[in-house]
């Protein structure tokens, strides 16, 4: 259970002002905004405590969504697989109850590894979620990845996107 003290501390960290504590305690949408804002600028020394609070929220789906967004932001900026893995292992240890988050971290790892070791992760890509396949179809520069997705992608959208990207990159 998240306490008023927890939310008060997170409001201070996030810089959000003018938030009524009773409203924050009752409104999961407001707490989601508090969590997102806090995670956006969280210091490494405070991250575990912030994640622990989010993990105790009575609306687990909302809390997990905020942490997934945080991980997505890390994945979007961190191109080094090992650095990403180090950061996200700490996150997963802080909120082990978030199963969807664990899957998203795994798929970010596959996406990052596909840039340097496509052959090794190809099976994981082809067995991955629509999110992973769409991401790679739209962003990958690997001929191996794009060719596989163009022929074996889960959806027509993925297959067409991969074919289009191959053409745009001159890999067709």
Secondary structure, DSSP 8 states (H G I E B T S, - for coil): ---HHHHHHHHHHHT--S--HHHHHH-HHHHHHHHHHHHHT--HHHHHHHHHHHHT-S-HHHHHHHHHHHHHHHHHH---HHHHHHHHHHHHHHTTT-HHHHHHHHHHHHHHHHTT-HHHHHHHHHTS-HHHHHHHHHH---HHHHHHHHHH-SSHHHHHHHHHHHHHHT--
